Amino acid sequence: MILKYKVPSRIAINLYDMNGNLGRVDGGMGFSLEYPRLVFTSSSSLNFNLISNEKLSDEMQKSIEESIDILKGKFRIQNNIKIKIEESIPEHSGFGSKTATLLSIGHAFCKLNNIDISFVKLGEILRRGGTSGLGINLIDKGGFILEGGHSTKYKKLFQPSSSVEKVTAVPILARYEPNWDLLLIVPKTERVFGKKEREFFNEICPIKEEDIEKLARITLSIMLPSVIENNLQNFCKGINLIQKRTWKKSEIELHDILISDLINKMRLIDTSLGIGMSSIGPAIYVFGENLSKIIKNLNKEEFEIIQMTKINNSGLEIQEINN
């Protein structure tokens, strides 16, 4: 049997409680994307075999093989896996590439060996979702999700997922299916991950209570109602307000002035746009009524990606192909 997976990437709008004094920490809000996406086929094999039509970093290739080894040991599986990647999600760009790739390939490996396992359980085993639980929950559900973060009983520190030793599931507080188009822009700039990302968490956290409380009000008074009422204008207003709060503002500042200059330039073109940076960047997402006007005013040579896409409301697709 051959399994074909089509896996959405995601946008992480924000982490809304990087204070934690009420007993929970992190907490995320975001949505799945139609593109970019991960597309691969997999089948059982005597030896690990990874082929990709697109270049994968050595780090990603190593992580995929290590994840399969972890699952082989966990479930005492003798078989290995052959993977052919047709499309990949850009790495270290803000699209959740590592979580989407490791969990979906891990899921395929388990399915090929008749093991029924949830993505939440896979996240715990493979140590993904230690900060935001968005990537794990959006893979199979799609849509727009607000999740409740981690209990400080189990997670004591402010850390990126790669540094969390024990991963616990996060509760989904709300899920909706907005049908909106958006523009993705990825500038040609240095990526923030690893040591630099860990240092950022250590330096900026905990965020002051009053800032967290303002984020909560934006979330409950603007973001969720606008999604439910299909009010794109108010949704854009909420996105813009989030970029001004300490956590997201500080993430943007990690990229010097490049990201902030790009955001300001687009707002001068159209003040009604909702413009945000996903996760720690550098991917920029733009919502609005006339996104073609923005594309016309961008110098394509300055960007790795300029792409129109949609919110994915269905999650991943799995197709079984008989040999």
C-alpha positions as CSV (number, residue, x, y, z in Angstrom):
1,M,0.0,0.0,0.0
2,I,1.1,3.5,-0.8
3,L,-0.2,6.5,1.2
4,K,-0.4,10.0,-0.3
5,Y,-0.7,12.9,2.1
6,K,-1.5,16.5,1.4
7,V,-0.8,18.5,4.5
8,P,-1.6,22.2,5.1
9,S,0.9,24.7,6.6
10,R,-0.3,27.2,9.2
11,I,-0.2,30.9,10.2
12,A,0.4,31.5,13.9
13,I,-1.2,34.9,14.7
14,N,0.1,35.2,18.2
15,L,1.0,33.7,21.6
16,Y,-1.3,35.6,23.9
17,D,-0.2,34.7,27.5
18,M,3.5,34.9,27.8
19,N,3.2,35.8,31.5
20,G,1.8,32.6,33.1
21,N,0.9,33.9,36.6
22,L,-2.7,32.6,36.3
23,G,-1.6,29.0,35.8
24,R,-1.4,28.8,32.0
25,V,1.3,29.8,29.5
26,D,1.5,30.3,25.8
27,G,-1.9,30.0,24.2
28,G,-2.2,30.5,20.5
29,M,-4.5,31.7,17.7
30,G,-4.0,30.9,14.0
31,F,-5.3,29.1,10.9
32,S,-4.4,26.6,8.3
33,L,-3.3,27.5,4.7
34,E,-4.1,25.8,1.4
35,Y,-0.6,26.8,0.2
36,P,2.2,26.3,0.9
37,R,1.7,22.7,1.7
38,L,3.5,19.3,2.2
39,V,2.7,16.6,-0.4
40,F,4.3,13.2,-0.1
41,T,3.8,9.5,-0.7
42,S,5.0,6.8,1.7
43,S,5.2,3.0,1.7
44,S,6.8,0.3,3.8
45,S,10.5,-0.4,3.2
46,L,13.3,-2.5,4.7
47,N,15.5,0.6,5.0
48,F,14.8,4.3,5.6
49,N,14.6,6.0,2.2
50,L,13.9,9.7,1.7
51,I,13.6,11.3,-1.7
52,S,12.5,14.9,-2.3
53,N,11.7,17.0,-5.4
54,E,12.5,20.1,-3.3
55,K,15.6,20.8,-1.2
56,L,15.3,19.9,2.4
57,S,17.8,21.1,5.0
58,D,20.1,18.5,6.6
59,E,18.4,19.4,9.9
60,M,15.0,18.4,8.5
61,Q,16.2,15.2,6.9
62,K,17.9,14.2,10.2
63,S,14.8,15.0,12.2
64,I,12.6,12.9,9.9
65,E,14.8,9.9,10.3
66,E,15.1,10.4,14.1
67,S,11.3,10.6,14.4
68,I,10.9,7.3,12.5
69,D,13.5,5.7,14.8
70,I,11.6,7.0,17.9
71,L,8.3,5.5,16.6
72,K,10.0,2.2,15.7
73,G,11.3,1.9,19.3
74,K,8.1,3.1,20.9
75,F,5.9,0.6,19.1
76,R,8.5,-2.1,18.4
77,I,8.2,-1.9,14.7
78,Q,10.7,-3.7,12.4
79,N,9.6,-2.2,9.1
80,N,11.0,1.1,7.9
81,I,9.6,3.7,5.4
82,K,10.1,5.0,1.9
83,I,9.1,8.7,1.6
84,K,8.9,10.7,-1.6
85,I,8.3,14.4,-1.1
86,E,6.6,16.2,-4.0
87,E,6.0,19.6,-2.3
88,S,7.5,20.9,0.9
89,I,6.7,23.7,3.3
90,P,9.5,26.4,3.5
91,E,11.6,25.9,6.7
92,H,12.1,28.4,9.5
93,S,9.7,30.9,7.8
94,G,6.7,30.9,10.1
95,F,4.6,28.2,8.5
96,G,5.1,25.4,11.0
97,S,7.1,23.3,8.6
98,K,8.8,21.0,11.2
99,T,5.7,20.1,13.1
100,A,3.7,19.5,9.9
101,T,6.4,17.4,8.3
102,L,7.4,15.2,11.3
103,L,3.9,14.6,12.5
104,S,2.4,13.8,9.1
105,I,5.3,11.5,8.1
106,G,5.1,9.9,11.6
107,H,1.3,9.4,11.1
108,A,1.9,7.7,7.7
109,F,4.5,5.4,9.2
110,C,2.1,4.4,12.0
111,K,-0.8,3.9,9.5
112,L,1.3,1.7,7.3
113,N,1.9,-0.5,10.4
114,N,-1.8,-0.6,11.4
115,I,-1.3,1.7,14.4
116,D,-4.2,4.1,15.0
117,I,-2.7,7.3,16.6
118,S,-3.8,10.9,17.0
119,F,-1.7,13.9,16.0
120,V,-1.9,15.0,19.6
121,K,-0.4,11.8,20.8
122,L,2.3,12.0,18.1
123,G,3.1,15.5,19.2
124,E,3.8,14.2,22.7
125,I,6.0,11.3,21.5
126,L,7.9,13.4,19.0
127,R,8.1,16.5,21.2
128,R,6.3,18.9,18.9
129,G,3.8,21.6,20.1
130,G,5.7,22.4,23.3
131,T,4.8,26.1,22.8
132,S,1.9,26.6,20.5
133,G,-0.5,23.7,20.0
134,L,-1.8,25.2,16.8
135,G,0.4,23.2,14.4
136,I,-0.7,19.9,15.9
137,N,-4.4,20.7,16.0
138,L,-4.6,22.4,12.6
139,I,-3.0,19.5,10.7
140,D,-6.1,17.3,10.7
141,K,-8.8,19.9,11.6
142,G,-7.9,22.9,9.5
143,G,-9.8,26.2,10.0
144,F,-9.2,29.0,12.5
145,I,-8.4,27.9,16.1
146,L,-7.9,29.5,19.5
147,E,-6.2,27.1,21.9
148,G,-5.7,27.4,25.7
149,G,-1.9,26.9,26.1
150,H,-0.2,24.7,28.7
151,S,-0.7,24.4,32.4
152,T,2.2,25.8,34.4
153,K,1.9,22.6,36.5
154,Y,3.6,20.8,33.7
155,K,5.5,23.6,31.8
156,K,7.5,26.0,34.0
157,L,9.5,28.0,31.6
158,F,9.0,30.2,28.5
159,Q,10.5,28.1,25.7
160,P,10.2,27.4,21.9
161,S,9.0,23.9,21.1
162,S,12.5,22.6,20.3
163,S,13.6,23.2,23.9
164,V,10.6,21.7,25.8
165,E,11.4,18.3,27.4
166,K,7.8,17.1,28.1
167,V,5.0,18.1,25.7
168,T,1.4,18.1,26.9
169,A,-1.8,18.5,24.9
170,V,-3.5,21.9,24.8
171,P,-7.3,22.4,24.9
172,I,-9.0,23.9,21.8
173,L,-11.2,26.8,23.0
174,A,-12.8,27.7,19.7
175,R,-12.7,26.5,16.0
176,Y,-14.3,28.2,13.1
177,E,-14.2,28.1,9.3
178,P,-13.7,31.5,7.7
179,N,-13.7,31.6,3.9
180,W,-11.1,34.3,3.3
181,D,-8.3,34.8,0.8
182,L,-5.0,36.2,1.9
183,L,-1.6,37.2,0.5
184,L,1.6,35.6,1.7
185,I,4.9,37.4,1.5
186,V,8.3,36.0,2.6
187,P,11.2,38.5,2.3
188,K,14.7,37.4,1.6
189,T,16.1,37.7,5.1
190,E,17.9,35.9,7.8
191,R,15.9,33.3,9.7
192,V,15.4,33.3,13.5
193,F,15.6,29.9,15.2
194,G,17.7,27.7,17.5
195,K,19.9,29.7,19.9
196,K,18.7,33.1,18.8
197,E,15.1,32.0,19.3
198,R,15.8,30.6,22.8
199,E,17.6,33.8,23.8
200,F,14.6,35.8,22.6
201,F,12.2,33.9,24.9
202,N,14.6,34.3,27.8
203,E,15.0,38.1,27.3
204,I,11.4,39.1,26.6
205,C,9.4,36.9,29.1
206,P,7.5,37.3,31.2
207,I,5.3,39.9,29.4
208,K,3.6,42.4,31.7
209,E,0.1,41.5,32.9
210,E,-1.5,44.7,31.5
211,D,-0.2,43.8,28.0
212,I,-1.6,40.3,28.2
213,E,-5.0,41.6,29.4
214,K,-5.1,43.9,26.4
215,L,-4.4,41.0,24.1
216,A,-7.2,39.0,25.8
217,R,-9.6,41.9,25.1
218,I,-8.6,42.1,21.4
219,T,-9.1,38.3,21.1
220,L,-12.5,38.2,22.7
221,S,-13.9,41.5,21.6
222,I,-12.6,41.7,18.0
223,M,-10.9,38.5,16.7
224,L,-13.5,35.8,17.6
225,P,-16.6,37.9,16.9
226,S,-15.3,39.0,13.5
227,V,-14.6,35.4,12.5
228,I,-18.1,34.3,13.6
229,E,-19.8,37.3,11.9
230,N,-17.7,37.0,8.8
231,N,-16.5,40.6,9.3
232,L,-13.2,40.9,7.5
233,Q,-12.8,44.6,8.2
234,N,-12.9,44.0,12.0
235,F,-10.6,41.0,11.7
236,C,-8.1,43.2,9.9
237,K,-8.4,45.7,12.8
238,G,-7.7,43.0,15.3
239,I,-4.6,41.7,13.4
240,N,-3.2,45.2,13.3
241,L,-3.7,45.8,17.0
242,I,-2.0,42.5,17.8
243,Q,1.2,43.7,16.0
244,K,1.5,46.6,18.4
245,R,1.5,44.5,21.6
246,T,4.8,43.6,23.3
247,W,5.2,40.0,22.2
248,K,4.5,40.4,18.5
249,K,6.1,43.8,18.3
250,S,9.3,42.3,19.8
251,E,9.2,39.4,17.3
252,I,9.0,41.8,14.4
253,E,11.9,43.9,15.8
254,L,14.1,40.7,15.7
255,H,14.2,41.3,11.9
256,D,15.7,44.8,12.2
257,I,13.7,47.3,10.2
258,L,13.0,45.1,7.2
259,I,9.7,43.6,8.3
260,S,8.4,46.8,9.9
261,D,9.3,48.8,6.8
262,L,7.5,46.3,4.6
263,I,4.4,46.4,6.8
264,N,4.3,50.2,6.9
265,K,4.8,50.4,3.1
266,M,1.8,48.2,2.5
267,R,-0.4,50.2,5.0
268,L,0.4,53.4,3.1
269,I,-0.9,51.7,0.0
270,D,-4.1,50.6,1.7
271,T,-5.0,51.5,5.3
272,S,-7.8,48.9,5.5
273,L,-5.4,45.9,5.2
274,G,-4.8,43.5,8.1
275,I,-1.1,42.8,8.1
276,G,0.7,40.4,10.5
277,M,3.9,38.4,10.9
278,S,3.4,34.6,11.5
279,S,5.1,33.2,14.5
280,I,8.7,34.5,14.7
281,G,8.7,35.2,11.0
282,P,9.7,36.2,8.5
283,A,6.4,35.2,6.7
284,I,4.0,38.1,6.4
285,Y,0.2,37.5,5.8
286,V,-2.1,40.2,4.5
287,F,-6.0,40.2,4.5
288,G,-8.0,42.8,2.7
289,E,-10.5,43.5,-0.2
290,N,-8.0,44.5,-2.9
291,L,-4.8,42.4,-2.4
292,S,-3.9,42.6,-6.1
293,K,-3.0,46.3,-5.6
294,I,-0.4,45.2,-3.0
295,I,1.2,42.6,-5.4
296,K,1.6,45.3,-8.1
297,N,3.6,47.5,-5.8
298,L,6.1,44.8,-4.6
299,N,9.5,44.2,-6.2
300,K,9.4,40.5,-6.7
301,E,13.2,40.2,-6.6
302,E,13.2,41.2,-2.9
303,F,11.0,38.2,-1.9
304,E,11.2,34.4,-1.8
305,I,7.4,34.1,-1.9
306,I,4.6,36.3,-3.1
307,Q,1.5,34.1,-3.2
308,M,-2.3,34.3,-3.0
309,T,-3.8,31.5,-1.0
310,K,-6.9,30.6,1.2
311,I,-7.6,29.4,4.7
312,N,-7.8,25.6,4.6
313,N,-10.9,24.5,6.5
314,S,-10.6,20.7,6.0
315,G,-7.2,19.8,7.3
316,L,-4.9,17.2,5.6
317,E,-6.0,14.7,2.9
318,I,-4.9,11.1,2.9
319,Q,-5.3,8.9,-0.1
320,E,-4.6,5.1,-0.2
321,I,-3.1,3.9,-3.4
322,N,-2.9,0.2,-4.1
323,N,0.4,-1.1,-5.4
